[in-house]
Amino acid sequence: MLEKDPARQFYEQAKQRFGSDTLTVIVVKAEDVLTPPALNAVKRLTGELERIPGVTRVESVTTVKNIKGEGDRLDTEPLVPTIVPEDPATLARIRRDALCSRIFVGNIVAADGRATAITVYTDPPRDDRDFDARFTAAVDKLIEGERRPGLSMYQMGGIFTKVESKRYLAADQARIIPIGTAVLLGTLWLAFRTPQGVVIPFSTAALSIVWTLGLLALLRIPMNLLTSIVPSLLLAIGFTEDVHMITEYHERLERGLPKLDALRDVLAETAFPLFITTLTTVVGFATLALTNITMLVEFGYAASLGLIANFIVTMLLLPIGLRYWPVPRRLRRSAFAEGVTHGRMARFLQWLGEFNLRHRVAIMVVAGVVAVLSVAVWFSLRVDNDEVSFFPRHSPVRERIADLQRSLGGAFSFSIVVDTGRNDGLKDPFVMQKIAGLQDFLAATGRVAKTVSVVDYVRKLNRELHGGDPAFEVVPGTADELAQHLLVLEGRELAKFIDFNASGANIVLRHNLSGSGQLSELRREIEAYVAREFPRTLSVHVTGEQILTNNAVDFMAVNEVQSLLSSFVAIALIHAVMFMSIKAGLLSMIPNVIPALTVYGLMGALEIPLNISTALIATIAIGIAVDDTVHHMVTYSRQLREHGDERIAMFKTLQMQGRPIIYVSLALVAGFLSSVFASLASLVEFGYLAAFVMLMALVAELTLAPVVMYSARLVTLWDILLVKLNPELVRQAPLFAGLSRWEARKVVLLANLGTVPAGSMMIRKGETATDMFLIVSGRLRVFDGERVLAVLGPGATVGEMALVSREVRSANVVAEEDSVVLRLDFAAFERIRRRFPYTGAKLFRNLARVLAERLRRLTETVVGDPAAHPMLTWEA
């Protein structure tokens, strides 16, 4: 339910006025239930049920009052006497009165007399999580004690459905987790062919599940249709980072690195991506905790806790396991030298890279078309949560609902509360007639099996007061008559239909609409009728537990879009910070957005509804797929900075990350498909769709991601500067003194990078200029005539005075070898000063220091020995 739904507050108030609507129906069936054996069984059950803790009221054929007129006399005695009669005449009278009453038929007794219902209302404490199981067990025990030949009975209701749901969930977990484990172990063995590659990832995943379940128990987060997915989710996610780390560890061993060096390299290379992937995935799932649906909030907390636990377990357990596990024999240098390791996979990834380059335009066009079509079909997606359909066809829940519909009609119920806003407002015949008209309208829709309200009792009483004439089964025409009728009817039986001051009435509807889509349609029809026929002085509210659940499902459709957008924005921002580039952050989401869109497009095309289970497919898929994207982009970025060539970087990245991405994705596809062995249709449906979206994510990661990164320049001037100039020199360069990495990057991105061939004159004395240069690589000689003023290397600057004073150059500068310089002009400094004044202040301070140092050195040179300062940074 929605935590802050105003309808929920109204529902709680309605329960206080009319009693709880949480009910369980015990259906008693026989050839004739209005015979002594059946009536005695019903009477005993009624008495025993009233003594169960948490039960507030029990209604049955043996408790209801029979409104009966006999001449001038009106009786409101119980339909069945205290002692069940044996004589045929009395039994015939009971049968006649029961089957001729509009209140009883279809409500507590079937029209053919072959079934009767015992309705049990319960109101357990909210924090009593074991009530449902205790209550169901107690009712089953009572039913078992009353079974007789020719007399069958069973219980049905929301409580029984929840207990059965929990039982199926437990059975499915016991079945799916071992299958998923076997799939995981098999995939790991095929990927690594070593016990090390199987035991360590499985251990981290298993330990993560244990930690998570313990945390859920401590925090009292329950296992439900969504949180029950978390163990399987952790089993799928828990080994993905291990696969990436062990793959890189094995590659280094194959290259001949010593074991400890290989392990140190792996930790240095993967620690940051692992932290980022965990952070992004946690953020993706944590956005669910910001929703207004209790079940989604619980799932968001559970998944986030599990992922954090997995990160801690992986960082602690995996390095220790690799440190003390002997190097597998097949990974020794000799095996690598023979060229037998990963030969087919390497050739496949090489072919894949060439395929991507040849067809990169087609790949992007196809991806765009698929995305557009998916979005178009998405709008045809139905929102329909049918919890009954989740159960197997031959489950007790579905069989009992079907039998209840056939026997009595209406397996589900909700209420309509009509409020007059004034005491004794229901004593107005006009109000009662409006309620009667609403009930007649509901009966005419064909969607409602039965409605009962105070109007039915009033009409029944009015008929009996007129000798049983059907023509008088109407609401009395005067307020005085109506007040007298209500006075006669006062009692506990009517308490759930009228409040204590007669200001509001409660209409109870029984229907067979288990799907939220059909229920929403009926609700819209009710609201349209009320708007058309009821005056504004009367407020009408549709309420009930099923209505609130339906509200949550409708809200979920909108919330899923908001949740996806929140996840996309949060993950893109994290990636933008990681790569120090907004463009990189946005590009990183493309391989994740496409699979998310396609799965909902597929659901729309196949008419698979959006419900409490399928709503989370995209969120979970993004949470998983983003891990591979981060590893892919980090590796590509490093390779591009190292080689400076997009083509080489793409091939290198595919060779390094292709194998773990393929292994992980195929394992996830197989793992999700293991849910086909579940009993609950919701889990089966979730498994198929999750496997599909992971397969789409694999295709996108191996084709679309490389093409996008190849086509978009991710390496900025800052990255090139860090490659060509030692990062330590960047930090020590006078121009960047005191600047953070972000600030230095902003300065560099406003500059231009240029090359100066050896022997070229870069600056000539007497020129007018407004720019300065930072030496990135090579050497520059500053001279005036025959006199050499300075020889400058990487990190030094030249040209500052001309930039500040905008006067002519005072010396010549020539490249002694091929050099690379970073050019900053006065306009760039002005942009920095206007956009980032704090950074600009630091930058101008550094320029002042450089010029002050230049002046001091010049003074020392003039008054002292110039030869003592051969490496002075001279202004040209």
GICORSUL-V802245 format. One line per field, one symbol per residue. ss: DSSP state (A for helix, B for strand, O for the rest). psi: psi as a letter, one per 20 degrees, with the letter a starting at -180 (. if undefined). burial: I if it has 24 or more other ideal C-beta (glycine too) atoms within 12 Angstrom, else O. A space follows every 10 residues. Layout:
ss=???
psi=???
burial=???
This chain:
ss=OBOOOAAAAA AAAAAAAAOO OOBBBBBBBO OOOOOAAAAA AAAAAAAAAA OOOOBBBBBO OOOOBOOBBB OOBBBOOBOO OOOOOOOAAA AAAAAAAAAO OOOOBOOOBO OOOOBBBBBB BBOOOOOOOO AAAAAAAAAA AAAAAAOBOO BBBBBBBAAA AAAAAAAAAA AAAAAAAAAA AAAAAAAAAA AAOOAAAAAA AAAAAAAAAA AAAAAAAAOO OOOOOOAAAA AAAAAAAOOA AAAAAAAAAA AAAAOOOOAA AAAAAAAAAA AAAAAAAAAA AAAAAAAAAA OOBAAAAAAA AAAAAAAAAA AAAAAAAAAA AAAAOOOOAA AOAAAAAOOO OOAAAAAAAA AAAAAAAAOA AAAAAAAAAA AAAAAAAAOO OOBOOOAAAA OOOOOAAAAA AAAAAAAOOO OBBBBBBBBO OOOOAAAOAA AAAAAAAAAA AAAAAOOBBB BBOAAAAAAA AAAAOOOOOA AAOOOOOOAA AAAAAAAAAO OAAAOOOBOO OOOBBBBBBB BOOOOAAAAA AAAAAAAAAA AAAOOOOOBB BBBOAAAAAA AAAAAAAAAA AAAAAAAAAA AAAAAAAAAO OAAAAAAAAA AAAAAAAAAA AAAAAOOOOB OOOAAAAAAA AAAAAAAAAA AAAAAAAAAA AAAOOAAAAA AAAAAAAAAA AAAAAAAAAA AAAAAAAOOO AAAAAAAAAA AAAAAAAAAA AAAAAAAAAA AOOOOOAAAA AAAAOOAAAA AAOAAAOOOO AAAAAAAAAO OBBBBBOOOO BBBOOOOBOO BBBBBBBOOB BBBBOOBBBB BBOOOOBBOA AAAAAOOBOO OBBBBOOOBB BBBBBAAAAA AAAAAOAAAA AAAAAAAAAA AAAAAAAAAA AAAOOAAAOO OOOOOO
psi=rpgkphhhgh ghhhhhgjrq joqppoppqr hoikqggghh ggggggghhh ippiphqppr iihqqooppn cjppplrqgp rgppqhqhgg hhgggghgij phhgpigiqq hjjiqqpopo pqmrqhjnij gggggggggh ggghijpqpj oqqrqqahgh ggghggghgg hhghggghgh ggggggghgh ghkqhgiggg hhghgghggg gghgghghjl oroahgiihg ghghhghhig hgggghghgh hhhhijqqgh gggggghhhi gghggggggg gggghhhhii rjpghhgggg gggggghggh gggghggghg ghgipqpqhi jrhghhhiki pkgggghghg ggghggghkh ghghgggggg gghggghhij pqooonhhih qqhkqhghgh gghhghghpn irqrqopoph jqqkhijohg ghhggghggh gghihjiphp qprhhhgghg ghghilkjph hjmrpqiqhg ggggghghip rhhihiiprh jkiqqopppp rknhqhghhh ggghgghggg hhhqriippp pprrghghhh ghgghhgghg gggggggggg ghgghgggjk phghgghhig ihgghgghhh gggghjkpqo ahgihjgggg gghghhghgg gghggggghh hghjphgggg ggghhhiggh ggggghhggh ghiiiijrhp hhhggggghh gghhghhggh higgghgghh hpoiorhggg ghghpphhhg hiphhjpipr ggghghghij rpprqoqpiq ohpppiqprk rrqpogqaqq ppqocipphq oqaphrqqjh hhggilaqqi rqpqphrpqp qppprhhghh gghghmhggh ggghghghgg hghggghggh ggibohiimh kqoqp.
burial=IIOOIOIIOI IOOIIOIIII IIIIIIIIII OIIIIIIIII IIIIIIOIII OIOIIIIIII IIIIIIIIIO OOOIOIOIII OOOIIOOOOO IOOIIOIIII IIIIIIIIII IOIIIIIIII IIIIOOOOOO IIOOIIOIII OIIOOIOOOO IIIIIIIIII IIIIIIIIIO OIIOIIIOII IOIIIOIIOO IIOIOIIIII IIIIIIIIIO IIIOIIOOOO IIIIIIIIII IIIIIIIIII IIIIIIIIII IIIIOOOOIO OIIOOIIOII IOIIIIIIII IIIIIIIIIO IIIIIIIIII IIIIIIIIII IIIIIOIIIO IIOOIOIIOO IOOOOIOOOO IIOOIIOOIO OIIOOIIOOI OOIIOOIOOI IOOIOOIIOO IIIIIIIIII IIOOIIIIOI IIIIIOIIII IIIIIIIIII OOOOIIIIII IIIIIIIIII IIIOIOIIII IIIIIIIIII IIIIIOOOOO OOIIIIOOOO IIOOIIOIIO OOIIIIIIIO OIIIIIIIII IIIIIIIIII OIIOIIOOII OOOIOOOIII IIIIIIIIII IIIIIIIOII IOIIOIIIII IIIIIIOIII IOIIIIIIII IIIIIIIIII IIIIOOOIII IIIIIIIIII IIIIIIIIII IIIIIIIIII IOOOOIIOII IIIIIIIIII IIIIIIIIII IIIIIIIIII IIIIIIIIII IIIIIIIIII IIIIIIIIII OIOIIIIIII IIIIIOOOOI OOIIIIIOIO OOIIIIIIII IOIIOIOOOO OIIOIOOOII IIIIIIIIII IIIOOOOIII IIIIIIIIII IIIIOOOOII IIIIIIOOII IIIIOIOIIO OIOOOIOOII OIIIOIIOOI IOIIOOIIOO OOOOOOOOIO OIIIII
